[in-house]
Amino acid sequence: MTPKERLETSLEFNQRSEQEFDNGGNTMIAAELLWGAVAHTLIAVAEMNEWPCQGHSGFFQVARNLAEQQPSVPWQSDIAAADQLHRHFYNKNLSPIEFDSRRWAAQRALHRAIESLPTQ
């Protein structure tokens, strides 16, 4: 996939996630779709910056790289929140309050990562 295709996938997953959240859908599915949106965007950021990004540890390395560029942004904690949503998909282990806070942190990471992409 190209970075542009990854971004398109990310936006589609985010929209589908929001539909699940907003229409009382399955939180496990919504969480995994949001995680997928964040993951695809981070891969696009990595590819466009020529950073390695292999698996979950790669996502956290991208977050560290972004934090070096923007130290005031809580990249690592927001990416960790998105990863907790991914875990929720498998374990359904977040309370409603925890779920909402992770959702908003993941959304913040997603939108900031999209903004960090170079315009082409």
Secondary structure, DSSP 8 states (H G I E B T S, - for coil): --HHHHHHHHHHHHHHHHHHHHTT--HHHHHHHHHHHHHHHHHHHHHHHT----HHHHHHHHHHHHHHH-TTS-HHHHHHHHHHHHHHHHH----HHHHHHHHHHHHHHHHHHHHHS---
